[in-house]
Amino acid sequence: MILSMLRNPVARAVAVAVVLVVWMGLASVGGAAQGRLSQVQTNDAAAFLPSSAQSTLAAEASREFVDTQTLPALVVLTPADEGEVTPEQLAAVTAFAEQFPGTAVPDGTWADHLTGPVAPVPSEDGRAILLAVPLDAAAAEVLVDDESLNNLLVTDLRAALEDELGATASGSGDLGLEAWVTGPAGFVTDLGTAFAGIDGLLLLVALGAVLLILVVVYRSPFLPLVVVLTAVFALALAGLVVYELADAGILVLNGQAQGILSILVVGAAVDYSLLLVARYREELRHVDHPADAMRIAWRQSLEPIAASAGTVVAGLLCLLLSDLASNRSLGPVAAIGIGAALLAALTLLPAFLLVAGRRSRALFWPRAPHRVGSSPTQAPTHGEHATAVAPTTADPAEGPGLWARWARFVARHARPVWIVSAAALLLAAAFVPTFRAGGTSQTDVFLTPVDSVAGEEVLAEHFPAGAVQPAIVVVPESELDAVVAAAEDVEGIASAAPYTGAPGGAPGAAGARPVVVDGRVRVDVVTQAPSDSQDAVDAVADLREAVTAVAPDALVGGPAAETLDTQIASERDLRVIVPVVLVVILLILMLLLRSVVAGVLLMAANVLSFGAAIGISALVFNHVLDLPDADPVVPLYGFVFLVALGVDYSIFLMTRVREESQAVGTRAGVTRGLAVTGGVITSAGLVLATTFAALAVIPLLFLAQLAFIVALGVLVDTFVVRSLLVPGLVHDLGPRTWWPSALARRPEHGAHAALPTRTPVA
């Protein structure tokens, strides 16, 4: 129906106009929604944990012991000369705390949500002062003028310290005090600041790099703009859908998912556009009117593009099996992005390419393709070739181009090529066990200096590091003494004491009775390391074992326990989701290529490619960049993206190889398929690798590691798997590649067999 409209000039003009108007409307609304995505983000890791996690159960139980949960902002002040705090400095800080927040803060903001007074606490060594500003955790994410109360608190607090005390990290004020705002509230604000680059710098870098690559590929000033506009419109549509779902509470969106969404949509939309434009350009050489070329190109590109998108969507939706809400939501969020990219490439891009009618070839200026050869003959109307385009009359594998020469080289040395490339990938994959993904301390999350990290380090020097956010153990009252004794014996634990209801959550005076709720008491356990460090997480893991040995019903929670449960859930997800992704994508490949052997071959090649990417990344992270351990979710995301996205290039290649094999045999079809698709697939791989590499502009360890792994893996898929391993294997196997389809029993014609006349699709 849609394709038939392209034959009628009036219907074609109407269809193009309608498509453009609809997309313009979607872009105008979606662009605004894309800019508001940060308003519906949730970056609280505790909110992502399953309800069955022990830290979640402990948090629910501990709420009975206090009126409100707090998200404290911690101010650490030290003398700039590294000496002891003077009486004048202490008096100034005390006066600041007593009048804080003061009259400068308007009503209705964070000042209405403080849960207690702010009092200075000098350190035992006399060289630092701590101010804890307790913000109601339930109100921390409330928005005022598009800014959360937590961010407003930290921003105002940093400004007040400088204005009223002259205290900054440089210690340049009259009092000679250095000050940092850290703690949970400080980290959340600095994390949000890092993610603020998603809406601006990230897209600017990604789109700029893609535009540069496209100009080099097409050598045209117009066509790259059309392709980039297609990607931008797709991103607007994806942003609109994701915003509405997140605003309605159907999806949980965090900063990482938003960054990945932007990159994924741009990369996928450009990849699909490259494939369609390449086939369209090829068809322009064989028909008179661009609409006829588009009709043929659209039909022939639909299967590989739709299969590619379907493979990625299926792989991403496997994340719904995750125990973590952040992973579960990333699946649908990214799948929506892929759907938007597919829709834009198959509707908006053809409309752009046909908007000028017969003059549409001018978009390729100064290298506009013109029709060559004789008039096309009537297409077959029945049989397996009824909807297929037979190969071009001139064998592209015999041409002088780079990829034609490369295809001939692979054909002549098929077995050595695939054996050597497989051996190289296996060698790289041998380093997979050295990839460290044991978890990341919060201070290691940032790749650039931030106030909260510097303040955390100063805090640990002068105060009990884990006292601000202790681990919480909820146990039956009868097992209190045994739990306290067991906790104090754990390495990495500084102290353990029952909660007595004293102000600020302190244990209270000696002899004070613990608070009892429904026959249970709460024990606050202070770790020697800061609660947001991996050392504290390891200590809490040992704490759980120790207390459950003496009190099986004990629940261990707190920030370090939440991080521990997140890591446990991530490791479980890796074990569960990876096999499911492999099975789902393998089934799609078998159905697409009508072959069990081809599906297994492609799946094995891409798993080997992923292993090589992880192995090389381990070497770079450990020995070149000396990075901290990765979060356990990094290899999971890397696997899903690389296997789902990396197999795209093999799909693009093998669908064309299958098409060519129907006419000239498998071995000749491999040679021709590689020669014809080499340029466009290489361009697509470079574009996708570049867009994912752009994630590294956000100064966060997780995204930098993911960017490196995916970009490297895509390049390996593009230049090794698709260019060497897969064509070499298929050429070596010959028709057996297509077992059990009928194509496996078709005799080979040889690489130089006579080729049939080209017959465009009717």
Secondary structure as UniProt FT lines:
FT   HELIX           2..5
FT   TURN            6..7
FT   HELIX           9..35
FT   HELIX           37..40
FT   HELIX           45..48
FT   TURN            51..52
FT   HELIX           54..62
FT   HELIX           63..65
FT   STRAND          70..79
FT   TURN            80..81
FT   HELIX           87..99
FT   TURN            100..101
FT   TURN            107..108
FT   HELIX           110..113
FT   STRAND          120..122
FT   TURN            124..125
FT   STRAND          129..136
FT   HELIX           137..139
FT   TURN            140..141
FT   STRAND          143..144
FT   TURN            145..146
FT   STRAND          147..148
FT   HELIX           149..165
FT   TURN            169..170
FT   TURN            174..175
FT   STRAND          177..182
FT   HELIX           183..195
FT   HELIX           196..198
FT   TURN            199..200
FT   HELIX           201..218
FT   HELIX           223..247
FT   TURN            248..249
FT   HELIX           255..284
FT   TURN            285..286
FT   HELIX           290..317
FT   HELIX           318..321
FT   HELIX           325..343
FT   HELIX           344..348
FT   HELIX           349..354
FT   TURN            355..356
FT   HELIX           357..364
FT   TURN            365..366
FT   TURN            384..387
FT   HELIX           396..398
FT   HELIX           402..412
FT   HELIX           414..429
FT   TURN            430..431
FT   HELIX           432..434
FT   HELIX           442..444
FT   HELIX           451..462
FT   TURN            465..466
FT   STRAND          471..476
FT   HELIX           477..479
FT   HELIX           480..488
FT   TURN            491..492
FT   STRAND          493..498
FT   HELIX           503..505
FT   TURN            510..511
FT   STRAND          516..517
FT   TURN            518..519
FT   STRAND          520..527
FT   TURN            531..532
FT   HELIX           534..550
FT   TURN            552..553
FT   STRAND          555..557
FT   HELIX           559..593
FT   HELIX           596..619
FT   HELIX           620..624
FT   HELIX           633..664
FT   HELIX           666..693
FT   HELIX           694..697
FT   HELIX           701..716
FT   HELIX           717..725
FT   HELIX           726..733
FT   HELIX           734..738
FT   TURN            739..740
FT   HELIX           742..745
FT   TURN            751..752
//
